[in-house]
């Protein structure tokens, strides 16, 4: 990724967005909604998903009032989507295997 044409503030915003996306992907893998690229399998690990969601929640808490509106909106939307998917998977029980349904965006 070429970030040469971005100013330092834009670079920081891009890095923050990438951090949010990484944790979103970890959570979605843990929820059984995305394939694990390392194994090629769909694995359901709610503890891993919860850890990723909790990490994003902490990021939201500690950056309160310091994120640009667009980035704050992205983080809020990501957290809402992940929380809803987590609640849905939690209702299914911790021992159920994953299904192949796509996540709602």
MARBA-3410 file (N, C-alpha, C, O; in Angstrom, 1 decimal):
105
0.8,-1.2,0.0,0.0,0.0,0.0,0.9,1.2,0.0,1.8,1.4,0.8 ~ 0.6,2.1,-0.9,1.4,3.3,-1.1,0.7,4.5,-0.3,-0.4,4.9,-0.7 ~ 1.4,4.9,0.7,0.8,6.0,1.5,1.6,7.3,1.4,1.5,8.2,2.2 ~ 2.5,7.4,0.3,3.3,8.5,0.1,2.5,9.8,-0.1,3.0,10.9,0.3 ~ 1.4,9.7,-0.7,0.6,10.9,-1.0,-0.3,11.4,0.1,-1.1,12.3,-0.1
-0.2,10.7,1.3,-1.1,11.1,2.4,-0.3,11.9,3.4,0.9,11.6,3.6 ~ -1.0,12.8,4.0,-0.3,13.6,5.1,-0.3,12.7,6.4,-1.0,11.7,6.4 ~ 0.5,13.1,7.4,0.6,12.3,8.6,-0.7,12.0,9.3,-1.0,10.9,9.7 ~ -1.6,12.9,9.3,-3.0,12.7,9.9,-3.7,11.7,9.1,-4.4,10.8,9.7 ~ -3.7,11.8,7.8,-4.4,10.8,6.9,-3.8,9.4,7.1,-4.5,8.4,7.1
-2.5,9.3,7.2,-1.8,8.0,7.5,-2.3,7.4,8.8,-2.5,6.2,8.8 ~ -2.4,8.3,9.8,-2.8,7.8,11.1,-4.3,7.3,11.0,-4.6,6.2,11.6 ~ -5.1,8.0,10.3,-6.5,7.6,10.2,-6.6,6.2,9.4,-7.4,5.4,9.8 ~ -5.8,6.1,8.4,-5.7,4.8,7.6,-5.3,3.7,8.5,-5.9,2.6,8.5 ~ -4.3,3.9,9.3,-3.8,2.9,10.2,-4.8,2.5,11.2,-5.0,1.3,11.6
-5.5,3.5,11.8,-6.6,3.2,12.7,-7.7,2.4,12.1,-8.2,1.4,12.7 ~ -8.1,2.8,10.8,-9.1,2.0,10.1,-8.7,0.6,9.9,-9.5,-0.4,10.0 ~ -7.4,0.4,9.6,-6.9,-1.0,9.3,-6.9,-1.8,10.6,-7.2,-3.0,10.6 ~ -6.6,-1.1,11.7,-6.7,-1.8,13.0,-8.1,-2.3,13.4,-8.3,-3.4,13.8 ~ -9.0,-1.4,13.1,-10.5,-1.8,13.3,-10.8,-2.9,12.4,-11.5,-3.9,12.9
-10.4,-2.9,11.2,-10.8,-3.9,10.2,-10.1,-5.3,10.6,-10.7,-6.3,10.5 ~ -8.9,-5.2,11.1,-8.2,-6.5,11.5,-9.0,-7.1,12.7,-9.3,-8.3,12.7 ~ -9.4,-6.3,13.6,-10.2,-6.9,14.8,-11.6,-7.3,14.3,-12.1,-8.3,14.9 ~ -12.1,-6.6,13.4,-13.4,-7.0,12.8,-13.3,-8.4,12.2,-14.2,-9.3,12.4 ~ -12.3,-8.6,11.4,-12.0,-9.9,10.8,-11.8,-11.0,11.8,-12.3,-12.1,11.6
-11.0,-10.7,12.8,-10.8,-11.7,13.9,-12.1,-12.1,14.5,-12.4,-13.3,14.7 ~ -12.9,-11.1,14.8,-14.2,-11.4,15.4,-15.1,-12.2,14.5,-15.7,-13.2,14.9 ~ -15.2,-11.8,13.2,-16.0,-12.6,12.3,-15.6,-14.0,12.1,-16.4,-14.9,11.9 ~ -14.2,-14.2,12.1,-13.7,-15.6,12.1,-14.2,-16.4,13.3,-14.6,-17.5,13.2 ~ -14.1,-15.7,14.5,-14.5,-16.4,15.7,-16.0,-16.7,15.8,-16.4,-17.6,16.4
-16.7,-15.8,15.1,-18.2,-16.1,15.0,-18.6,-17.1,14.0,-19.7,-17.5,13.9 ~ -17.6,-17.6,13.2,-17.9,-18.6,12.2,-18.4,-18.0,11.0,-19.1,-18.7,10.2 ~ -18.2,-16.7,10.8,-18.8,-16.0,9.6,-17.8,-15.8,8.5,-18.1,-15.6,7.3 ~ -16.5,-16.0,8.8,-15.4,-15.9,7.8,-14.5,-17.0,7.9,-14.3,-17.6,9.0 ~ -13.9,-17.4,6.8,-13.0,-18.5,6.7,-11.6,-18.1,7.3,-11.2,-16.9,7.1
-11.0,-18.9,8.1,-9.7,-18.6,8.6,-8.7,-18.8,7.5,-8.5,-19.9,7.0 ~ -8.0,-17.7,7.1,-7.0,-17.8,6.0,-5.9,-18.8,6.2,-5.3,-19.3,5.3 ~ -5.5,-19.0,7.5,-4.4,-19.9,7.8,-4.8,-21.3,7.7,-3.9,-22.1,7.2 ~ -6.0,-21.7,8.0,-6.4,-23.1,7.9,-7.4,-23.4,6.7,-7.5,-24.6,6.4 ~ -8.0,-22.4,6.2,-9.0,-22.6,5.1,-10.3,-23.1,5.7,-11.2,-23.4,4.9
-10.4,-23.2,7.0,-11.6,-23.7,7.6,-12.5,-22.6,8.2,-12.0,-21.5,8.5 ~ -13.7,-22.9,8.4,-14.6,-22.0,9.1,-14.7,-22.5,10.6,-15.3,-23.6,10.8 ~ -14.1,-21.8,11.5,-14.1,-22.3,12.9,-14.9,-21.3,13.7,-14.9,-20.1,13.4 ~ -15.5,-21.8,14.7,-16.3,-21.0,15.6,-15.7,-20.9,17.0,-15.6,-22.0,17.6 ~ -15.2,-19.8,17.4,-14.6,-19.6,18.7,-15.1,-18.3,19.3,-14.5,-17.2,19.0
-16.1,-18.4,20.1,-16.8,-17.2,20.6,-15.9,-16.5,21.6,-16.0,-15.2,21.7 ~ -15.0,-17.1,22.3,-14.0,-16.4,23.2,-13.1,-15.5,22.4,-12.8,-14.4,22.8 ~ -12.7,-16.0,21.2,-11.8,-15.2,20.3,-12.6,-14.0,19.8,-12.1,-12.9,19.7 ~ -13.8,-14.2,19.4,-14.7,-13.2,18.9,-14.9,-12.1,20.0,-14.8,-10.9,19.7 ~ -15.2,-12.6,21.2,-15.4,-11.7,22.3,-14.2,-10.8,22.6,-14.3,-9.6,22.9
-13.0,-11.4,22.5,-11.8,-10.7,22.8,-11.6,-9.6,21.8,-11.2,-8.5,22.1 ~ -11.9,-9.9,20.5,-11.7,-8.9,19.4,-12.7,-7.8,19.6,-12.4,-6.6,19.4 ~ -14.0,-8.1,20.0,-15.0,-7.1,20.2,-14.7,-6.2,21.4,-14.8,-5.0,21.4 ~ -14.2,-6.9,22.5,-13.8,-6.1,23.7,-12.6,-5.2,23.4,-12.6,-4.1,23.9 ~ -11.7,-5.6,22.5,-10.6,-4.8,22.1,-11.1,-3.5,21.4,-10.6,-2.4,21.7
-12.0,-3.7,20.5,-12.6,-2.5,19.8,-13.4,-1.7,20.7,-13.4,-0.4,20.6 ~ -14.1,-2.3,21.6,-14.8,-1.5,22.6,-13.9,-0.6,23.5,-14.2,0.5,23.8 ~ -12.7,-1.2,23.8,-11.7,-0.4,24.6,-11.2,0.7,23.7,-11.0,1.8,24.2 ~ -10.9,0.4,22.5,-10.4,1.5,21.6,-11.5,2.6,21.5,-11.1,3.8,21.5 ~ -12.7,2.3,21.4,-13.8,3.3,21.3,-13.8,4.1,22.6,-13.9,5.3,22.6
-13.6,3.5,23.8,-13.6,4.1,25.1,-12.4,5.1,25.2,-12.6,6.2,25.6 ~ -11.3,4.6,24.8,-10.1,5.4,25.0,-9.8,6.5,23.9,-9.0,7.4,24.1 ~ -10.6,6.4,22.9,-10.4,7.5,21.8,-11.6,8.4,21.8,-11.7,9.2,20.9 ~ -12.5,8.3,22.8,-13.7,9.1,22.8,-13.3,10.6,22.7,-12.5,11.1,23.4 ~ -14.0,11.2,21.7,-13.7,12.6,21.5,-12.5,13.0,20.6,-12.2,14.1,20.4
-11.7,11.9,20.3,-10.5,12.2,19.5,-10.5,11.6,18.1,-9.5,11.8,17.4 ~ -11.5,11.0,17.7,-11.6,10.4,16.4,-12.3,11.3,15.4,-13.3,11.9,15.8 ~ -11.9,11.4,14.2,-12.7,12.2,13.2,-14.0,11.5,13.0,-14.2,10.3,13.3 ~ -15.0,12.3,12.7,-16.4,11.8,12.6,-16.5,10.5,11.7,-17.2,9.6,12.1 ~ -15.9,10.5,10.6,-16.0,9.4,9.7,-15.4,8.1,10.3,-16.0,7.0,10.2
-14.3,8.2,11.0,-13.7,7.1,11.6,-14.5,6.6,12.8,-14.6,5.4,13.1 ~ -15.0,7.6,13.6,-15.9,7.2,14.7,-17.1,6.5,14.2,-17.6,5.5,14.8 ~ -17.7,6.9,13.1,-18.9,6.3,12.5,-18.5,4.8,12.1,-19.3,3.9,12.3 ~ -17.4,4.7,11.5,-16.9,3.3,11.1,-16.8,2.4,12.3,-17.2,1.2,12.2 ~ -16.2,2.9,13.3,-16.0,2.1,14.5,-17.3,1.8,15.2,-17.5,0.6,15.6
-18.2,2.7,15.2,-19.5,2.5,15.8,-20.3,1.4,15.0,-20.9,0.5,15.6 ~ -20.3,1.6,13.7,-21.0,0.6,12.8,-20.4,-0.8,13.0,-21.1,-1.8,13.0 ~ -19.1,-0.9,13.0,-18.4,-2.1,13.2,-18.8,-2.8,14.5,-19.1,-4.0,14.5 ~ -18.8,-2.0,15.6,-19.1,-2.6,16.9,-20.6,-3.0,16.9,-20.9,-4.1,17.5 ~ -21.5,-2.3,16.4,-22.9,-2.7,16.3,-23.1,-4.0,15.6,-23.8,-4.9,16.1
-22.5,-4.1,14.4,-22.6,-5.3,13.6,-22.0,-6.5,14.4,-22.6,-7.6,14.4 ~ -20.8,-6.3,15.0,-20.2,-7.4,15.7,-21.0,-7.8,16.9,-21.2,-9.0,17.2 ~ -21.5,-6.9,17.6,-22.3,-7.2,18.8,-23.6,-7.9,18.5,-23.9,-8.9,19.2 ~ -24.3,-7.5,17.4,-25.5,-8.2,17.0,-25.2,-9.6,16.5,-25.9,-10.6,16.9 ~ -24.1,-9.8,15.8,-23.7,-11.1,15.3,-23.3,-12.0,16.5,-23.6,-13.2,16.6
-22.6,-11.4,17.5,-22.1,-12.2,18.7,-23.4,-12.6,19.5,-23.4,-13.8,19.9 ~ -24.3,-11.7,19.7,-25.5,-12.1,20.4,-26.3,-13.2,19.7,-26.8,-14.1,20.4 ~ -26.3,-13.2,18.4,-27.0,-14.2,17.6,-26.3,-15.5,17.8,-26.9,-16.6,18.0 ~ -25.0,-15.5,17.7,-24.2,-16.8,17.9,-24.3,-17.3,19.3,-24.3,-18.5,19.5 ~ -24.3,-16.4,20.3,-24.3,-16.8,21.7,-25.7,-17.5,22.0,-25.7,-18.5,22.7
-26.7,-17.1,21.3,-28.0,-17.7,21.5,-28.0,-19.2,21.0,-28.7,-20.0,21.5 ~ -27.2,-19.4,20.0,-27.1,-20.8,19.4,-26.4,-21.7,20.4,-26.5,-22.9,20.3 ~ -25.6,-21.2,21.3,-24.9,-22.0,22.3,-23.4,-22.0,21.9,-23.0,-21.9,20.8 ~ -22.6,-22.3,22.9,-21.1,-22.3,22.7,-20.6,-23.6,22.0,-19.5,-23.5,21.5 ~ -21.4,-24.6,22.0,-20.9,-25.9,21.4,-21.4,-26.1,20.0,-21.0,-27.1,19.4
-22.3,-25.3,19.5,-22.7,-25.5,18.1,-21.7,-25.3,17.1,-20.8,-24.4,17.3 ~ -21.7,-26.0,16.0,-20.7,-25.7,14.9,-21.3,-24.5,14.1,-22.5,-24.2,14.2 ~ -20.4,-23.9,13.4,-20.8,-22.8,12.6,-21.7,-23.2,11.4,-21.6,-24.3,10.9 ~ -22.5,-22.2,11.0,-23.2,-22.4,9.8,-22.6,-21.5,8.7,-21.7,-20.7,9.0 ~ -23.1,-21.6,7.5,-22.4,-20.9,6.4,-23.2,-19.6,6.0,-22.9,-19.0,5.0
-24.0,-19.1,6.9,-24.8,-17.8,6.6,-23.8,-16.7,6.6,-22.8,-16.6,7.4 ~ -24.1,-15.7,5.8,-23.3,-14.5,5.6,-23.7,-13.5,6.7,-24.8,-13.5,7.2 ~ -22.7,-12.7,7.1,-23.0,-11.7,8.2,-23.8,-10.6,7.5,-23.8,-10.4,6.3 ~ -24.6,-9.9,8.4,-25.3,-8.8,7.9,-24.5,-7.5,8.1,-23.8,-7.3,9.1 ~ -24.4,-6.7,7.1,-23.6,-5.5,7.1,-24.6,-4.3,7.2,-24.1,-3.2,7.2
END
